Amino acid sequence: MPEEVLFETESVRSRSEVATYLRNVADALEGEGAVTLSAGDQSMSVTPPRRVEFEVKVEREGPADGPGELGLELELEWDEDAPDDGGDLTIE
């Protein structure tokens, strides 16, 4: 299935700034409404259902015999047409 990027931003931030951003996203997820992402002139709102697929991944890019780049990815996915089953989202 082809992927269409609807919103994307990348910037260098302090760990504290990233933590604040993630807290804001977490607060929005706990609410019943939309999660709105904004950067510059871009803005995107999504309303995740109560239950989503949550993926955590750490990956390393670069040569096998030398230093590379580590990445931590947090991803939420859901079907656009899936009914909201009313379950709770639990992240440990």
Contacts in CASP RR format, 6 or more apart in sequence:
PFRMAT RR
TARGET T0000
AUTHOR 0000-0000-0000
METHOD contacts of the structure
MODEL  1
MPEEVLFETESVRSRSEVATYLRNVADALEGEGAVTLSAGDQSMSVTPPR
RVEFEVKVEREGPADGPGELGLELELEWDEDAPDDGGDLTIE
6 44 0 8 1.000
7 37 0 8 1.000
7 39 0 8 1.000
7 42 0 8 1.000
7 43 0 8 1.000
7 44 0 8 1.000
9 37 0 8 1.000
9 39 0 8 1.000
9 40 0 8 1.000
9 42 0 8 1.000
11 39 0 8 1.000
13 21 0 8 1.000
22 74 0 8 1.000
25 35 0 8 1.000
28 34 0 8 1.000
28 35 0 8 1.000
28 36 0 8 1.000
29 35 0 8 1.000
29 48 0 8 1.000
29 89 0 8 1.000
33 47 0 8 1.000
34 45 0 8 1.000
34 46 0 8 1.000
34 47 0 8 1.000
35 45 0 8 1.000
35 46 0 8 1.000
35 47 0 8 1.000
35 48 0 8 1.000
36 43 0 8 1.000
36 44 0 8 1.000
36 45 0 8 1.000
37 43 0 8 1.000
37 44 0 8 1.000
37 45 0 8 1.000
37 46 0 8 1.000
38 44 0 8 1.000
48 76 0 8 1.000
48 78 0 8 1.000
48 89 0 8 1.000
49 78 0 8 1.000
49 82 0 8 1.000
49 83 0 8 1.000
49 84 0 8 1.000
49 85 0 8 1.000
49 86 0 8 1.000
50 84 0 8 1.000
50 85 0 8 1.000
50 86 0 8 1.000
50 87 0 8 1.000
50 88 0 8 1.000
50 89 0 8 1.000
51 78 0 8 1.000
51 84 0 8 1.000
51 85 0 8 1.000
51 86 0 8 1.000
51 87 0 8 1.000
51 88 0 8 1.000
51 89 0 8 1.000
52 76 0 8 1.000
52 77 0 8 1.000
52 78 0 8 1.000
52 89 0 8 1.000
53 76 0 8 1.000
53 77 0 8 1.000
53 78 0 8 1.000
54 74 0 8 1.000
54 75 0 8 1.000
54 76 0 8 1.000
54 89 0 8 1.000
54 91 0 8 1.000
55 73 0 8 1.000
55 74 0 8 1.000
55 75 0 8 1.000
55 76 0 8 1.000
55 77 0 8 1.000
56 72 0 8 1.000
56 73 0 8 1.000
56 74 0 8 1.000
56 75 0 8 1.000
57 72 0 8 1.000
57 73 0 8 1.000
57 75 0 8 1.000
58 70 0 8 1.000
58 71 0 8 1.000
58 72 0 8 1.000
58 73 0 8 1.000
59 70 0 8 1.000
59 71 0 8 1.000
59 73 0 8 1.000
60 68 0 8 1.000
60 69 0 8 1.000
60 70 0 8 1.000
60 71 0 8 1.000
61 68 0 8 1.000
61 69 0 8 1.000
61 71 0 8 1.000
62 68 0 8 1.000
62 69 0 8 1.000
END
